[in-house]
Amino acid sequence: MSGRPGSRARRDAGAVARILVWTIAGYPLLGMLVTYTSAPSFAASIPVRLIVLATSVWLLIRLPQSPARGWGRLLMVFWAIYGLRLAADLATGVPGTPFDVLFFGATALLPGLAVSRVPCQRWDEDRIARSLATFGLVTAGAALLSAVLPFAQDRSLLEETGRLSFDTVNPITLGHIAVSTLISISVLVGRRGIRAAPWLLGVPLALALLQAGASRGPVVALAGVGLAWVFFSRGSARRLIALGAIALLSLGSLGVLAADSELVRRFEAIQEDQSTLERLLMQGNAIQQFLDHPWTGSAHVELESLTYPHSPVIESAMATGVVGATLFVALTLGLLLSIAARLRRGERIVPLLGMQYLIGAQLSGSLFASSEVWVLTAMMLAAPSIAPAPPKDSQGTR
């Protein structure tokens, strides 16, 4: 049955794309649509988590598990150590741990294990980029329209904070969706050339969302992605032209949007920003927890605020001690090396998204809630590079 291997590969590619796109953009999209109704936020979160979880379980049941090697083995070891920390916090009754365990398992661990079974040759970059750009542009349109339409204004926090955000979707999330959309459009233009020109119409919309969300982290991540693309990509006239065109559109749009904006003010007042000062305080407490328990770690949250310290490196030391922190730093370096190597080989969407969410996590992420980083890490460090041969007794059978 010659058509079946290709069909299986397409199903695998579709499942990986579904897990990645819905992990990154599913909740922001449904969260924005929910703001136009009276439904609570879990009306958006539950469908997204179920889609990702169901697809992950389907892949885990369907595909054989290949032995972890190299970086993939280190990733599995770190997940095991972190799992022991979460189990210990459950046993000692650290507040909030049951939800954090469920969230990590359903949105990071199981999807990460699932995508790690699909060989990287089966990734469909074009499908991922198209889906993510579509999700992102719909999200941007729904968010920006809320400023002029009466339907979602009662759930908007724009007047209170000066930043476009809602009771369902925070401004950092909106900023990162804008960046992911820009990356996806860039990849589509780079791959398709003039055939993808209509996608360029979405660049000002994504930039407007980035500007309105006024979050520093996504802007820093966008800069990091641009630098990685320039320094590590293989030379190609088409890609350089595409990147140059998007850069010109970006500069032109920002020139119109950025004058006296909240985003500019937030960068200028970073040393006086209250949220920054609070994070520094939590990080100091987290470091002290590590110093008090350097070998076993203390807890998966900072015990005074009962939340994460917004620095995964510090959090890994606080939660898992010296061994876990060393593994986490090694995995971060491994991810950076993989991003550089894949960009040199001509891959685009997965390594660029990896760079974006790695930077974003270092600025405001956590170990148990950074689902995007774990899925992308599993894809780049744990997925096999060669598809395993099908079992002999399955040849010619369904």
C-alpha positions as CSV (number, residue, x, y, z in Angstrom):
1,M,0.0,0.0,0.0
2,S,2.3,2.8,-1.3
3,G,0.0,5.6,-0.4
4,R,-0.2,4.8,3.3
5,P,3.2,6.0,4.5
6,G,2.6,9.4,2.9
7,S,-0.8,9.6,4.5
8,R,0.6,8.7,7.9
9,A,3.3,11.4,7.5
10,R,0.6,14.0,6.6
11,R,-1.4,13.0,9.7
12,D,1.7,13.3,11.9
13,A,2.5,16.7,10.4
14,G,-1.1,17.9,10.9
15,A,-1.1,16.7,14.5
16,V,2.2,18.5,15.3
17,A,1.0,21.7,13.6
18,R,-2.3,21.5,15.6
19,I,-0.5,21.0,18.9
20,L,2.0,23.8,18.3
21,V,-0.5,26.4,16.8
22,W,-3.2,25.8,19.5
23,T,-0.6,25.9,22.3
24,I,0.7,29.2,21.1
25,A,-2.4,30.9,19.6
26,G,-5.5,28.9,20.6
27,Y,-6.2,30.6,23.9
28,P,-5.5,34.2,22.8
29,L,-7.9,33.6,19.8
30,L,-10.7,32.1,21.8
31,G,-10.1,34.4,24.7
32,M,-10.6,37.4,22.5
33,L,-13.7,36.0,21.0
34,V,-15.1,35.2,24.4
35,T,-14.7,38.9,25.4
36,Y,-17.5,39.7,22.9
37,T,-19.8,37.5,25.0
38,S,-20.7,37.2,28.7
39,A,-19.0,33.8,29.0
40,P,-16.3,33.3,31.6
41,S,-12.6,32.9,30.6
42,F,-12.7,29.1,31.0
43,A,-15.1,28.9,28.1
44,A,-12.0,29.7,26.0
45,S,-9.4,27.8,28.0
46,I,-11.1,24.4,28.3
47,P,-11.7,23.9,24.5
48,V,-8.1,24.9,23.7
49,R,-6.6,22.5,26.4
50,L,-8.9,19.7,25.2
51,I,-7.8,20.1,21.6
52,V,-4.1,20.0,22.5
53,L,-4.6,17.2,25.0
54,A,-6.7,15.0,22.7
55,T,-4.2,15.4,19.8
56,S,-1.3,14.7,22.1
57,V,-2.9,11.5,23.5
58,W,-3.7,10.4,20.0
59,L,-0.1,10.8,18.9
60,L,1.2,9.1,22.1
61,I,-1.0,6.1,21.4
62,R,-0.4,5.9,17.7
63,L,3.4,6.4,17.4
64,P,6.0,4.1,19.0
65,Q,8.3,5.6,21.6
66,S,11.9,5.9,20.4
67,P,14.7,5.9,23.0
68,A,15.7,9.4,24.1
69,R,19.2,10.4,23.1
70,G,21.5,13.3,23.8
71,W,19.6,16.5,24.5
72,G,16.3,14.6,24.6
73,R,17.6,12.4,27.4
74,L,18.6,15.5,29.4
75,L,15.1,16.9,28.8
76,M,13.5,13.8,30.1
77,V,15.7,13.8,33.2
78,F,14.9,17.4,34.0
79,W,11.2,16.7,33.6
80,A,11.5,13.8,36.0
81,I,13.3,16.0,38.6
82,Y,10.8,18.8,38.2
83,G,8.0,16.2,38.5
84,L,9.5,15.1,41.8
85,R,9.4,18.7,43.1
86,L,5.8,19.1,42.1
87,A,5.0,15.8,43.9
88,A,6.8,16.9,47.0
89,D,4.9,20.2,47.0
90,L,1.6,18.3,46.6
91,A,2.5,16.2,49.7
92,T,3.5,19.2,51.8
93,G,0.4,21.2,50.8
94,V,2.0,24.2,49.0
95,P,-1.0,26.3,48.0
96,G,-1.9,26.2,44.3
97,T,0.1,23.1,43.5
98,P,-2.8,20.8,42.3
99,F,-3.7,23.3,39.6
100,D,0.0,23.8,38.6
101,V,0.5,20.1,38.4
102,L,-2.5,19.6,36.2
103,F,-1.6,22.6,34.0
104,F,2.0,21.5,33.5
105,G,1.0,17.9,32.8
106,A,-1.8,18.7,30.3
107,T,-0.3,21.7,28.5
108,A,3.5,21.0,28.6
109,L,4.5,17.5,29.5
110,L,2.0,15.4,27.5
111,P,2.2,17.7,24.4
112,G,6.0,17.7,24.7
113,L,6.2,14.0,24.8
114,A,3.8,13.7,21.9
115,V,5.7,16.0,19.5
116,S,9.0,14.4,20.5
117,R,7.8,11.2,18.7
118,V,7.4,12.8,15.3
119,P,10.5,13.0,13.2
120,C,11.5,16.5,12.3
121,Q,11.3,15.7,8.6
122,R,7.5,15.5,9.0
123,W,7.1,19.0,10.3
124,D,5.1,21.1,7.8
125,E,6.5,24.6,8.2
126,D,4.2,26.1,5.6
127,R,1.1,24.7,7.4
128,I,2.3,25.9,10.8
129,A,3.1,29.4,9.4
130,R,-0.2,29.7,7.6
131,S,-2.3,28.6,10.6
132,L,-0.4,30.7,13.1
133,A,-0.6,33.8,10.9
134,T,-4.4,33.2,10.5
135,F,-5.0,32.7,14.2
136,G,-2.8,35.8,15.0
137,L,-4.5,38.1,12.5
138,V,-8.0,37.1,13.7
139,T,-6.9,37.7,17.3
140,A,-5.4,41.1,16.4
141,G,-8.5,42.2,14.6
142,A,-10.8,41.1,17.5
143,A,-8.5,42.9,20.0
144,L,-8.2,46.2,18.1
145,L,-11.9,46.3,17.1
146,S,-12.8,46.3,20.7
147,A,-11.6,49.8,21.0
148,V,-14.3,51.0,18.6
149,L,-17.1,48.5,19.0
150,P,-19.3,48.5,22.0
151,F,-19.5,44.7,22.5
152,A,-16.2,44.0,24.4
153,Q,-15.5,47.4,26.0
154,D,-16.9,46.3,29.4
155,R,-14.3,43.6,29.6
156,S,-11.4,45.8,28.4
157,L,-8.8,47.0,30.8
158,L,-7.4,49.7,28.5
159,E,-8.7,52.7,30.4
160,E,-7.4,51.3,33.7
161,T,-3.9,50.3,32.6
162,G,-3.3,52.3,29.4
163,R,-2.5,49.0,27.7
164,L,-4.8,46.9,25.5
165,S,-5.8,44.0,27.6
166,F,-8.9,42.1,28.8
167,D,-10.1,40.1,31.7
168,T,-9.4,37.0,29.5
169,V,-6.1,37.9,27.7
170,N,-3.3,39.9,29.2
171,P,-1.1,42.4,27.3
172,I,2.0,40.2,27.3
173,T,0.1,37.4,25.6
174,L,-1.3,39.8,23.0
175,G,2.2,41.1,22.4
176,H,3.7,37.7,21.8
177,I,0.8,36.7,19.5
178,A,1.7,39.8,17.4
179,V,5.3,38.8,17.3
180,S,4.4,35.2,16.3
181,T,2.2,36.6,13.6
182,L,5.1,38.7,12.2
183,I,7.4,35.7,12.3
184,S,4.8,33.6,10.4
185,I,4.2,36.2,7.7
186,S,8.0,36.6,7.3
187,V,8.4,32.9,6.8
188,L,5.5,32.7,4.3
189,V,7.0,35.5,2.3
190,G,10.4,34.0,2.5
191,R,9.2,30.6,1.3
192,R,6.6,31.7,-1.3
193,G,8.0,35.0,-2.6
194,I,5.5,37.2,-4.5
195,R,2.7,34.6,-4.1
196,A,2.6,35.4,-0.4
197,A,2.5,39.2,-0.9
198,P,-1.2,39.4,0.4
199,W,0.1,38.3,3.8
200,L,2.1,41.5,4.0
201,L,-1.2,43.3,4.6
202,G,-1.3,41.8,8.0
203,V,2.0,43.3,9.1
204,P,0.5,46.7,10.2
205,L,-2.3,44.9,12.0
206,A,0.2,42.8,14.0
207,L,2.4,45.8,14.7
208,A,-0.7,47.8,15.9
209,L,-1.4,45.0,18.3
210,L,2.2,44.9,19.5
211,Q,2.1,48.7,20.0
212,A,-1.3,48.7,21.8
213,G,-0.3,45.9,24.2
214,A,2.7,47.9,25.2
215,S,4.7,45.0,26.7
216,R,8.4,45.2,26.6
217,G,9.1,41.4,26.6
218,P,7.6,40.7,23.1
219,V,9.5,43.7,21.6
220,V,12.8,42.3,23.0
221,A,11.9,38.9,21.7
222,L,11.1,40.3,18.2
223,A,14.6,42.0,18.2
224,G,16.2,38.7,19.2
225,V,14.4,36.8,16.5
226,G,15.5,39.3,13.9
227,L,19.1,39.1,15.0
228,A,19.0,35.3,15.0
229,W,17.6,35.3,11.5
230,V,20.2,37.7,10.1
231,F,23.2,36.0,11.8
232,F,22.3,32.3,11.4
233,S,20.3,32.0,8.2
234,R,21.8,30.8,5.0
235,G,22.3,33.6,2.5
236,S,19.4,33.8,0.0
237,A,18.3,36.7,-2.1
238,R,14.6,35.8,-1.7
239,R,14.9,35.6,2.1
240,L,16.9,38.8,2.4
241,I,14.4,40.7,0.1
242,A,11.5,39.3,2.2
243,L,13.1,40.3,5.5
244,G,14.0,43.7,4.1
245,A,10.5,44.4,2.9
246,I,9.0,43.4,6.3
247,A,11.6,45.5,8.1
248,L,10.7,48.6,6.0
249,L,6.9,48.0,6.6
250,S,7.7,47.6,10.3
251,L,9.7,50.7,10.6
252,G,7.1,52.7,8.7
253,S,4.2,51.4,10.8
254,L,6.1,52.0,14.0
255,G,7.0,55.5,12.9
256,V,3.2,56.2,12.8
257,L,2.2,54.3,15.8
258,A,5.0,54.9,18.3
259,A,4.9,58.6,18.9
260,D,4.4,59.3,22.6
261,S,3.0,55.8,23.1
262,E,2.6,53.8,26.3
263,L,5.2,51.3,24.9
264,V,7.9,53.9,24.6
265,R,7.1,55.3,28.0
266,R,7.3,51.8,29.6
267,F,10.8,51.4,28.1
268,E,11.8,54.8,29.3
269,A,10.5,54.2,32.9
270,I,11.7,50.7,33.3
271,Q,13.7,51.5,36.5
272,E,10.6,53.0,38.1
273,D,8.1,50.4,36.9
274,Q,6.2,48.8,39.8
275,S,5.9,45.4,38.2
276,T,9.6,45.3,37.6
277,L,10.4,46.2,41.2
278,E,8.0,43.5,42.4
279,R,9.7,40.9,40.2
280,L,13.1,41.8,41.5
281,L,11.8,41.4,45.1
282,M,10.4,37.9,44.2
283,Q,13.6,36.9,42.5
284,G,15.6,37.9,45.6
285,N,13.3,35.8,47.7
286,A,13.6,32.9,45.3
287,I,17.4,33.1,45.3
288,Q,17.3,33.0,49.1
289,Q,15.2,29.9,49.0
290,F,17.8,28.2,46.8
291,L,20.6,29.2,49.2
292,D,18.6,27.8,52.1
293,H,18.1,24.5,50.2
294,P,20.8,24.3,47.5
295,W,20.7,20.5,46.9
296,T,17.0,19.6,47.0
297,G,15.4,23.0,46.2
298,S,12.7,24.6,48.2
299,A,9.4,24.7,46.3
300,H,8.1,25.3,42.8
301,V,6.9,28.8,43.8
302,E,8.3,31.7,45.7
303,L,6.8,31.1,49.2
304,E,6.1,34.7,50.1
305,S,4.0,35.6,47.0
306,L,3.1,32.0,46.2
307,T,3.9,32.6,42.5
308,Y,6.8,32.1,40.1
309,P,9.7,34.6,40.2
310,H,9.4,35.4,36.4
311,S,12.9,34.0,35.7
312,P,13.0,30.3,34.8
313,V,16.8,30.0,35.6
314,I,16.2,31.3,39.1
315,E,13.1,29.3,39.4
316,S,14.9,26.1,38.4
317,A,17.4,26.6,41.1
318,M,14.7,27.5,43.7
319,A,12.6,24.4,42.7
320,T,15.2,21.7,41.9
321,G,18.5,22.8,43.4
322,V,21.9,22.7,41.9
323,V,21.4,19.6,39.8
324,G,18.1,20.7,38.2
325,A,19.4,24.2,37.6
326,T,22.5,22.9,35.9
327,L,20.4,20.7,33.7
328,F,18.0,23.6,32.9
329,V,20.9,25.9,31.9
330,A,22.3,23.1,29.8
331,L,19.0,22.6,28.0
332,T,18.7,26.3,27.4
333,L,22.2,26.4,25.8
334,G,21.2,23.2,23.8
335,L,18.1,25.0,22.5
336,L,20.1,28.0,21.4
337,L,22.6,25.7,19.6
338,S,19.7,23.9,17.9
339,I,18.1,27.1,16.8
340,A,21.3,28.3,15.2
341,A,21.9,24.9,13.5
342,R,18.4,24.7,12.2
343,L,18.4,28.2,10.8
344,R,21.6,27.4,9.0
345,R,20.0,24.3,7.5
346,G,17.1,26.4,6.1
347,E,14.4,25.7,8.7
348,R,12.5,28.8,9.7
349,I,9.2,28.7,11.6
350,V,10.1,26.3,14.5
351,P,13.6,27.7,15.4
352,L,12.4,31.3,15.1
353,L,9.4,30.6,17.4
354,G,11.8,28.8,19.7
355,M,13.9,32.0,19.9
356,Q,10.9,34.1,20.5
357,Y,9.4,32.1,23.4
358,L,12.8,31.3,24.9
359,I,13.5,35.0,25.3
360,G,9.9,35.7,26.4
361,A,10.2,33.0,29.1
362,Q,13.4,34.4,30.4
363,L,11.7,37.7,30.9
364,S,8.4,36.7,32.4
365,G,7.9,32.9,32.1
366,S,7.7,30.0,34.5
367,L,8.6,26.3,34.4
368,F,5.1,25.0,34.9
369,A,3.2,27.5,32.7
370,S,5.5,28.1,29.7
371,S,3.8,25.5,27.5
372,E,5.1,27.1,24.3
373,V,8.7,26.8,25.3
374,W,8.4,23.1,26.4
375,V,6.7,22.0,23.2
376,L,9.2,23.8,21.0
377,T,12.1,22.5,23.1
378,A,10.8,18.9,22.8
379,M,10.5,19.4,19.0
380,M,14.0,20.7,18.6
381,L,15.9,18.6,21.2
382,A,14.0,15.4,21.6
383,A,12.3,14.6,18.2
384,P,14.1,12.0,16.2
385,S,15.8,13.1,13.0
386,I,15.0,9.9,11.1
387,A,11.6,8.2,11.0
388,P,11.7,4.8,12.6
389,A,10.9,1.9,10.3
390,P,7.4,0.4,10.7
391,P,7.1,-3.0,12.4
392,K,7.5,-5.9,9.9
393,D,4.2,-7.4,10.9
394,S,2.3,-4.2,10.0
395,Q,3.4,-4.0,6.4
396,G,0.4,-3.9,4.1
397,T,-2.0,-3.7,7.0
398,R,-4.1,-0.8,8.3
